Amino acid sequence: MSGNIELLNSTLAAARAEDRAALIAYLPAGFPTVDGGIAAVKAVVAGGADVVEVGLPHSDPVLDGPVIQTADDIALRGGVKIADVMRTVREAYEATGIPILIMTYWNPIDRYGVERFTAELAEAGGAGCILPDLPVQESALWREHAEKHGLATVFVVAPSSKDERLATITAAGSGFVYAASLMGVTGTRVSVGEQAEDLVRRTRATTSIPVCVGLGVSNADQAAEVAGFADGVIVGTAFVKCMLDAPDEAAGLAAVRSLAADLAEGVRKR
């Protein structure tokens, strides 16, 4: 079975055709439980998310701030496994029909086996992977299997990336480019800043695939600001915080759906 990279491509193209940015939501698998995590994905899609990144919880998430680290810890203590992450992708895709990617560090894939991981992700209906710590120069094996199974390979670029490096990264990637809006870890910010707009401009000079911005967006005004210069707005910490702060799971699901609706409105205001 082939993965859903073409669904991802067409979804991002459809948003562009509507003269807006896509809303991309991040939620970790297994948080607060496996079933609860699947329900959370359905809730953000019901609120208006176009694409969802399902996080594979990791004990040392170098890109993630304290909110997502807390959620990952809850998921890991709950015993979440890669099989649960694949189940989350499968059930979320079957329920919503939108592109579902996995965001993961490289070590779990390396231990699991690249061929096994890509084959299972494609079989689950996944659209691809975001790989924040896989160096492009060491990615040939992954890209070979991802391409074979119809999966996108999304690399992360940062404001510190030089133009030559950006060209190398974007030439190897597919689906979209994840532009980290600032140096540091995930989390909400008062301002997303000018660094993100400059990074998008420099990245676009090297590629025709969409450039989506993450790290720091937490409300509709920030989403509208980023949507003014990016192809997609990525929001993670704000959704996870909704779940963490809620008195119970039902309230958490209502909160993430409401936030998704606000952000979806924001990306249409650019």
C-alpha positions in Angstrom: 0.0 0.0 0.0 1.3 3.5 -0.9 1.3 6.3 1.6 -0.5 9.6 1.2 2.1 12.1 0.1 -0.1 13.1 -2.8 -2.9 13.8 -0.4 -0.5 16.1 1.5 0.5 17.8 -1.7 -3.0 18.4 -2.9 -4.2 19.6 0.6 -1.4 22.3 0.7 -2.1 23.2 -2.9 -5.8 23.6 -2.2 -5.1 26.0 0.7 -2.9 28.0 -1.6 -5.6 28.1 -4.2 -7.9 29.5 -1.6 -5.3 32.2 -1.0 -4.7 31.2 2.6 -2.2 29.2 4.6 -2.8 25.7 5.8 -3.3 25.0 9.5 -1.1 22.2 10.7 -1.7 20.8 14.2 0.7 18.8 16.3 -0.4 16.4 19.0 1.7 13.6 20.7 0.4 10.0 20.4 -0.6 8.3 23.7 -1.4 11.6 25.4 -3.4 11.6 27.7 -4.0 8.0 26.6 -3.8 6.3 23.2 -7.6 6.6 22.8 -7.5 10.1 24.2 -4.8 11.1 21.7 -6.8 9.8 18.8 -9.8 11.7 20.0 -7.7 14.9 20.3 -6.6 14.5 16.6 -10.3 14.2 15.6 -11.1 17.3 17.7 -8.5 19.5 16.0 -9.7 18.4 12.6 -13.3 19.1 13.5 -12.1 22.6 14.5 -10.5 23.2 11.2 -7.0 21.8 11.0 -5.9 20.8 7.5 -3.0 18.6 8.4 -2.0 16.8 11.6 1.4 15.8 12.9 1.3 12.9 15.4 4.3 13.1 17.7 6.1 9.9 18.5 6.9 10.4 22.2 10.7 10.4 23.0 12.6 10.5 26.3 15.0 13.2 25.1 13.0 15.5 22.7 15.7 18.0 21.9 13.4 20.3 19.8 10.5 20.3 22.3 9.9 22.6 25.2 8.6 21.7 28.7 4.9 21.5 27.7 5.4 18.8 25.1 8.1 17.1 27.2 5.5 16.8 29.9 3.0 15.2 27.5 5.6 12.9 26.2 6.5 11.8 29.7 2.8 11.0 30.4 2.6 9.0 27.2 5.8 7.1 27.9 4.8 6.3 31.5 1.5 5.0 30.0 3.5 2.5 27.9 3.0 4.0 24.5 4.7 2.0 21.7 5.3 2.6 18.0 2.4 0.3 17.3 0.2 2.7 19.2 1.6 5.6 17.1 0.7 3.7 13.9 -2.8 3.0 15.3 -3.2 6.7 16.0 -2.3 7.5 12.4 -4.6 4.9 11.0 -7.6 5.7 13.1 -7.1 9.5 12.6 -6.8 9.1 8.9 -9.7 6.8 8.6 -11.9 9.1 10.6 -10.9 12.4 9.0 -9.4 11.7 5.5 -6.8 14.4 6.0 -3.0 14.0 5.7 -1.5 12.6 8.9 2.3 12.7 9.4 4.5 11.4 12.2 7.0 13.7 13.8 9.8 11.7 15.3 13.5 11.8 16.2 15.6 9.4 14.3 16.7 6.9 17.0 13.3 5.2 17.3 13.1 4.6 13.6 16.7 3.4 13.4 16.0 0.8 16.2 12.7 -0.2 14.7 14.0 -0.6 11.2 13.6 1.9 8.3 11.8 -0.5 6.0 9.5 -1.8 8.7 8.6 1.7 9.8 8.0 3.2 6.4 5.9 0.1 5.3 3.7 0.3 8.4 3.3 4.1 8.1 2.2 3.7 4.5 -0.2 0.9 5.4 -1.7 3.0 8.1 -2.5 5.7 5.6 0.2 8.1 6.8 1.5 10.9 4.6 5.1 11.1 5.7 7.5 12.0 8.5 9.0 15.1 10.0 12.6 14.3 11.0 14.1 17.2 13.0 17.4 15.6 13.9 18.2 13.5 10.8 21.1 15.1 9.0 20.3 15.4 5.2 23.7 13.9 4.4 22.8 10.8 6.4 19.2 10.5 5.1 19.6 8.5 1.8 18.4 5.2 3.3 15.3 6.8 4.8 14.5 8.8 1.6 14.8 5.6 -0.5 12.2 3.8 1.6 10.0 6.8 2.0 9.9 7.4 -1.7 9.2 3.7 -2.3 6.2 3.8 0.0 4.8 7.2 -1.1 5.8 9.1 2.0 6.9 12.7 2.4 10.3 13.5 4.0 10.0 16.8 5.9 13.2 18.4 7.1 13.5 21.3 9.5 15.4 24.5 8.7 16.3 27.2 11.2 17.2 31.0 11.1 20.8 29.9 11.5 20.7 27.9 8.3 23.0 29.4 5.6 21.6 29.8 2.1 23.8 27.0 0.7 22.6 24.7 3.5 19.0 25.6 2.8 19.4 24.6 -0.8 20.8 21.2 0.2 18.0 20.5 2.7 15.2 21.6 0.4 16.5 19.6 -2.5 16.3 16.4 -0.4 12.9 17.1 1.2 9.3 16.6 0.0 5.8 17.5 1.1 6.8 20.8 2.8 9.7 22.4 4.6 9.3 22.9 8.3 10.7 26.4 9.1 11.5 26.9 12.8 10.6 30.5 13.4 13.3 31.0 16.0 16.3 29.4 17.6 15.3 27.3 20.6 12.7 24.7 21.5 8.9 24.6 21.0 6.6 26.7 23.1 4.3 29.6 22.9 5.8 33.1 22.3 4.5 36.7 22.7 5.8 37.4 19.2 6.8 35.1 16.3 9.3 37.7 15.1 10.9 38.8 11.8 13.3 36.0 11.7 10.6 33.7 10.5 9.6 35.9 7.6 13.3 36.2 6.5 13.8 32.4 6.8 10.7 31.7 4.6 11.9 34.2 2.0 15.4 32.6 1.9 14.0 29.1 1.9 11.5 29.8 -0.9 14.4 31.0 -3.1 15.7 27.5 -3.1 12.5 25.4 -3.7 9.0 25.3 -5.0 7.6 23.1 -2.2 5.5 24.8 0.5 7.3 26.4 3.5 5.4 26.0 6.8 6.3 27.8 10.0 6.3 26.4 13.5 7.5 27.2 17.0 5.7 29.9 18.9 2.3 30.3 17.3 -0.5 30.1 19.9 -3.4 32.3 18.9 -5.4 33.6 15.9 -3.5 36.9 15.6 -0.1 35.1 15.4 -1.6 32.6 13.0 -2.7 35.5 10.8 0.7 37.1 11.0 2.5 34.0 9.9 -0.1 33.2 7.3 0.8 36.4 5.7 4.2 35.0 4.5 4.1 31.2 4.9 2.3 28.4 3.2 1.3 26.7 6.5 1.1 27.6 10.2 2.2 24.8 12.6 0.8 24.8 16.1 1.7 22.3 18.8 2.4 23.5 22.3 -0.8 25.5 22.5 -2.9 22.4 21.7 -1.0 20.3 24.2 -1.4 23.0 26.9 -5.1 22.9 26.4 -5.1 19.2 27.2 -2.8 19.6 30.1 -4.7 22.5 31.7 -8.2 20.9 31.3 -9.9 19.5 34.3 -10.9 16.3 32.4 -10.5 14.8 28.9 -13.9 16.1 27.7 -13.0 19.6 28.6 -9.6 19.2 26.9 -11.1 18.0 23.7 -13.5 20.9 23.7 -10.6 23.3 24.3 -8.5 22.0 21.4 -11.4 22.1 19.0 -12.2 25.7 20.0 -8.5 26.7 19.6 -8.3 25.0 16.2 -11.4 26.9 15.1 -9.8 30.2 16.2 -6.5 29.4 14.4 -8.4 28.3 11.3 -10.1 31.6 11.2 -6.7 33.3 11.8 -5.0 31.6 8.8 -7.8 32.9 6.6 -7.3 36.5 7.6 -3.9 37.1 6.0 
